[in-house]
Amino acid sequence: MGKSPFSFRRPASRRRPKKTAAPPPPPSPPQPPYAAGVTASPETAAAGVGALTKVKKKTGGARLWMRFDRSGRSELVEWEKNAIIHHAGIPARDLRILGPVFSHSSNILAREKAMVVNLEFIKAIVTAEEVLLLDPLRQEVLPFVEQLRQQLPGKSQPKLLGAVEEQEGEMQGSNGRQWLPTPEMAEGLQSELPFEFQVLEIALEAVCTYLDSSVADLERGAYPVLDELARNVSTKNLEHVRSLKSNLTRLLARVQKVRDEIEHLLDDNEDMAQLYLTRKWLLNQQFDEAQLGATTSNNLPNSARSVRQLSSNRSESLVTSHYGDDNDVEDLEMLLDAYFMQLDGTRNKILSVREYIDDTEDYVNIQLDNHRNELIQLQLTLTIASFAIAIETLIAGVFGMNIPCKLYSIDGIFWPFVWITSAACVLLFFLILAYARWKKLLGS
């Protein structure tokens, strides 16, 4: 049978031999805590305790963050934008506030589970359990990082409770090892600020200290320059004052932004109430515990159930007495008011320097006006002298036209006529000068 021109022959299938699976590599020996990719601070390495600083592999669009928890442990991480949004629970627009576009803006924003802090060089996201600090290796941020390491450890923290323990006098925890407030922790919270306010206080202290030092440096360099300008008005001194005034304006704007942001929070109690992240976090934990306790209460004995209810009521009353009132913003108001007064003092220092600059400028302008008046008087004097000389020149010009005159025929008349004419011109000069002084056109 003939082969059709459109018929195709299936090629013979070629099977590739299967590759045998390679045996798994032997397990690598455990690395010590300070292996490659994991670093620790010198203090931590010397003490043998503390938090490790993990540096993850950098990916595209990732930024460097430092994470601090309640116990003071810290780690360096490289997180992308989506990871930060998912971890902190903030909208994407808040990350733009922490970007380079708003590098010199000041914002303290309250969100459901976090507080976005953008104060000068401090850009952080604060929650009830941790703080995420952006660009922690900058020179200006290093003092703030050091303050966090020194002040955060040793603070009272919620206890981590495990399974239900039927012991009298203790609050029973829920399943799944959740963070729950205990009566001891609630009593301790009454004597100190919440975690987020401790971080906010450290941030405000760092920013106010930085601004105060900047103002002090500006004052030390301002007064000598202004005094030198008052003594000698020159182009070089004027250029120094111009540079000083521009730096003063920029510094005043930065102080004013931080001050206005704190003033805005002090004027709005609702915004201050939203910044109580620990209060909302504890109330949510109590609500979850109450729901879980309602489902498990039927499985507990009567005695354990009564102990659990008594302990829960005690803890709830302690926490609610301090955090339950949403309108209770006295702690935050006192904190913000203290730093508002400090920033107001810093602003007054800048305004005093600016007033000194204005006074120096007024003094220089008065000096320049005085010199200008002296020049005008000199010009007026020379103008009067030129007029008197012009009269004598006019007389000499008339006699230089060779017009027939009887004076030409008189012998010895030339020099007496010249002296008389010159004396008349000088007399005219003094008369006009006396008239100008009488009209107070010239100084005495």
Solvent accessible surface area in square Angstrom, and as a share of the most:
residue,aa,sasa,rsa
1,M,245,1.09
2,G,70,0.67
3,K,157,0.66
4,S,57,0.37
5,P,124,0.78
6,F,169,0.71
7,S,58,0.37
8,F,193,0.80
9,R,195,0.71
10,R,216,0.79
11,P,109,0.68
12,A,92,0.72
13,S,101,0.65
14,R,229,0.83
15,R,225,0.82
16,R,217,0.79
17,P,122,0.77
18,K,193,0.82
19,K,195,0.83
20,T,130,0.75
21,A,101,0.79
22,A,86,0.67
23,P,113,0.71
24,P,117,0.74
25,P,114,0.72
26,P,117,0.73
27,P,130,0.82
28,S,96,0.62
29,P,107,0.67
30,P,131,0.82
31,Q,135,0.60
32,P,91,0.57
33,P,88,0.55
34,Y,98,0.37
35,A,20,0.16
36,A,102,0.79
37,G,48,0.46
38,V,39,0.22
39,T,72,0.42
40,A,27,0.21
41,S,19,0.12
42,P,108,0.68
43,E,114,0.51
44,T,19,0.11
45,A,57,0.44
46,A,91,0.71
47,A,69,0.53
48,G,57,0.55
49,V,106,0.61
50,G,56,0.54
51,A,17,0.13
52,L,54,0.27
53,T,11,0.06
54,K,91,0.39
55,V,72,0.41
56,K,102,0.43
57,K,182,0.77
58,K,140,0.59
59,T,70,0.40
60,G,70,0.68
61,G,70,0.68
62,A,10,0.08
63,R,89,0.33
64,L,39,0.20
65,W,6,0.02
66,M,5,0.02
67,R,71,0.26
68,F,0,0.00
69,D,18,0.09
70,R,20,0.07
71,S,40,0.26
72,G,13,0.12
73,R,142,0.52
74,S,11,0.07
75,E,32,0.15
76,L,20,0.10
77,V,1,0.00
78,E,30,0.14
79,W,40,0.14
80,E,73,0.33
81,K,101,0.43
82,N,114,0.58
83,A,42,0.33
84,I,1,0.01
85,I,44,0.22
86,H,165,0.74
87,H,81,0.36
88,A,6,0.04
89,G,43,0.41
90,I,5,0.02
91,P,42,0.27
92,A,45,0.35
93,R,155,0.56
94,D,0,0.00
95,L,20,0.10
96,R,137,0.50
97,I,30,0.15
98,L,2,0.01
99,G,7,0.07
100,P,106,0.67
101,V,118,0.68
102,F,71,0.30
103,S,43,0.28
104,H,101,0.45
105,S,23,0.15
106,S,10,0.06
107,N,39,0.20
108,I,5,0.02
109,L,41,0.20
110,A,27,0.21
111,R,57,0.21
112,E,118,0.53
113,K,139,0.59
114,A,0,0.00
115,M,0,0.00
116,V,0,0.00
117,V,2,0.01
118,N,0,0.00
119,L,0,0.00
120,E,5,0.02
121,F,15,0.06
122,I,1,0.00
123,K,12,0.05
124,A,1,0.01
125,I,0,0.00
126,V,0,0.00
127,T,19,0.11
128,A,8,0.06
129,E,66,0.30
130,E,15,0.07
131,V,0,0.00
132,L,0,0.00
133,L,0,0.00
134,L,2,0.01
135,D,45,0.24
136,P,0,0.00
137,L,109,0.54
138,R,98,0.36
139,Q,143,0.64
140,E,62,0.28
141,V,0,0.00
142,L,74,0.37
143,P,79,0.50
144,F,1,0.01
145,V,6,0.03
146,E,73,0.33
147,Q,61,0.27
148,L,0,0.00
149,R,78,0.29
150,Q,115,0.51
151,Q,67,0.30
152,L,1,0.01
153,P,60,0.37
154,G,80,0.77
155,K,76,0.32
156,S,42,0.27
157,Q,59,0.26
158,P,8,0.05
159,K,101,0.43
160,L,76,0.38
161,L,37,0.19
162,G,18,0.17
163,A,72,0.55
164,V,51,0.29
165,E,94,0.42
166,E,107,0.48
167,Q,95,0.42
168,E,154,0.69
169,G,50,0.48
170,E,82,0.37
171,M,16,0.07
172,Q,6,0.03
173,G,3,0.03
174,S,3,0.02
175,N,85,0.44
176,G,69,0.67
177,R,148,0.54
178,Q,71,0.31
179,W,100,0.35
180,L,0,0.00
181,P,0,0.00
182,T,8,0.05
183,P,4,0.03
184,E,97,0.43
185,M,8,0.04
186,A,1,0.01
187,E,81,0.36
188,G,22,0.21
189,L,5,0.02
190,Q,77,0.34
191,S,98,0.63
192,E,52,0.23
193,L,43,0.21
194,P,1,0.01
195,F,7,0.03
196,E,0,0.00
197,F,0,0.00
198,Q,18,0.08
199,V,3,0.02
200,L,1,0.00
201,E,60,0.27
202,I,6,0.03
203,A,2,0.02
204,L,0,0.00
205,E,72,0.32
206,A,17,0.13
207,V,0,0.00
208,C,1,0.01
209,T,80,0.46
210,Y,70,0.27
211,L,0,0.00
212,D,39,0.20
213,S,53,0.34
214,S,28,0.18
215,V,0,0.00
216,A,36,0.28
217,D,77,0.40
218,L,24,0.12
219,E,42,0.19
220,R,160,0.58
221,G,37,0.36
222,A,0,0.00
223,Y,77,0.29
224,P,81,0.51
225,V,39,0.22
226,L,0,0.00
227,D,53,0.28
228,E,66,0.29
229,L,2,0.01
230,A,27,0.21
231,R,174,0.63
232,N,80,0.41
233,V,51,0.29
234,S,36,0.23
235,T,116,0.67
236,K,140,0.59
237,N,14,0.07
238,L,85,0.42
239,E,84,0.38
240,H,82,0.37
241,V,8,0.05
242,R,142,0.52
243,S,46,0.29
244,L,15,0.08
245,K,71,0.30
246,S,39,0.25
247,N,59,0.30
248,L,1,0.00
249,T,79,0.46
250,R,141,0.52
251,L,14,0.07
252,L,22,0.11
253,A,45,0.35
254,R,54,0.20
255,V,0,0.00
256,Q,50,0.22
257,K,90,0.38
258,V,0,0.00
259,R,36,0.13
260,D,62,0.32
261,E,23,0.11
262,I,0,0.00
263,E,64,0.29
264,H,103,0.46
265,L,5,0.02
266,L,34,0.17
267,D,113,0.58
268,D,46,0.24
269,N,89,0.46
270,E,133,0.60
271,D,45,0.23
272,M,0,0.00
273,A,18,0.14
274,Q,86,0.38
275,L,0,0.00
276,Y,7,0.03
277,L,5,0.02
278,T,1,0.01
279,R,3,0.01
280,K,41,0.17
281,W,34,0.12
282,L,0,0.00
283,L,59,0.29
284,N,81,0.42
285,Q,29,0.13
286,Q,23,0.10
287,F,122,0.51
288,D,65,0.34
289,E,10,0.04
290,A,66,0.51
291,Q,99,0.44
292,L,57,0.28
293,G,10,0.09
294,A,69,0.53
295,T,94,0.55
296,T,37,0.22
297,S,26,0.17
298,N,120,0.62
299,N,126,0.65
300,L,27,0.14
301,P,72,0.46
302,N,118,0.61
303,S,79,0.51
304,A,12,0.09
305,R,88,0.32
306,S,62,0.40
307,V,38,0.22
308,R,20,0.07
309,Q,114,0.51
310,L,130,0.65
311,S,9,0.06
312,S,27,0.18
313,N,78,0.40
314,R,114,0.42
315,S,2,0.01
316,E,88,0.39
317,S,64,0.41
318,L,39,0.19
319,V,1,0.01
320,T,59,0.34
321,S,84,0.54
322,H,39,0.17
323,Y,2,0.01
324,G,21,0.20
325,D,81,0.42
326,D,87,0.45
327,N,127,0.65
328,D,52,0.27
329,V,10,0.05
330,E,107,0.48
331,D,47,0.24
332,L,0,0.00
333,E,75,0.33
334,M,125,0.56
335,L,15,0.07
336,L,0,0.00
337,D,60,0.31
338,A,57,0.44
339,Y,24,0.09
340,F,36,0.15
341,M,128,0.57
342,Q,74,0.33
343,L,0,0.00
344,D,38,0.20
345,G,30,0.29
346,T,3,0.02
347,R,61,0.22
348,N,75,0.39
349,K,101,0.43
350,I,0,0.00
351,L,38,0.19
352,S,50,0.32
353,V,1,0.00
354,R,92,0.34
355,E,112,0.50
356,Y,79,0.30
357,I,0,0.00
358,D,56,0.29
359,D,90,0.46
360,T,11,0.06
361,E,52,0.23
362,D,78,0.40
363,Y,105,0.40
364,V,7,0.04
365,N,77,0.39
366,I,114,0.58
367,Q,47,0.21
368,L,69,0.35
369,D,63,0.33
370,N,76,0.39
371,H,98,0.44
372,R,125,0.45
373,N,75,0.39
374,E,90,0.41
375,L,118,0.59
376,I,98,0.50
377,Q,63,0.28
378,L,99,0.49
379,Q,121,0.54
380,L,55,0.27
381,T,39,0.23
382,L,102,0.51
383,T,79,0.46
384,I,10,0.05
385,A,29,0.22
386,S,66,0.43
387,F,98,0.41
388,A,5,0.04
389,I,112,0.57
390,A,56,0.43
391,I,57,0.29
392,E,53,0.24
393,T,85,0.49
394,L,116,0.58
395,I,53,0.27
396,A,66,0.51
397,G,38,0.37
398,V,71,0.41
399,F,68,0.28
400,G,57,0.54
401,M,128,0.57
402,N,133,0.68
403,I,93,0.47
404,P,127,0.80
405,C,56,0.33
406,K,176,0.75
407,L,60,0.30
408,Y,115,0.44
409,S,91,0.59
410,I,87,0.44
411,D,138,0.72
412,G,67,0.64
413,I,60,0.30
414,F,126,0.52
415,W,162,0.57
416,P,60,0.38
417,F,69,0.29
418,V,46,0.26
419,W,173,0.61
420,I,121,0.61
421,T,14,0.08
422,S,28,0.18
423,A,61,0.47
424,A,55,0.43
425,C,7,0.04
426,V,80,0.46
427,L,109,0.54
428,L,55,0.27
429,F,35,0.15
430,F,114,0.48
431,L,107,0.53
432,I,51,0.26
433,L,25,0.12
434,A,57,0.44
435,Y,119,0.45
436,A,4,0.03
437,R,111,0.41
438,W,181,0.64
439,K,101,0.43
440,K,179,0.76
441,L,104,0.52
442,L,16,0.08
443,G,31,0.30
444,S,155,1.00
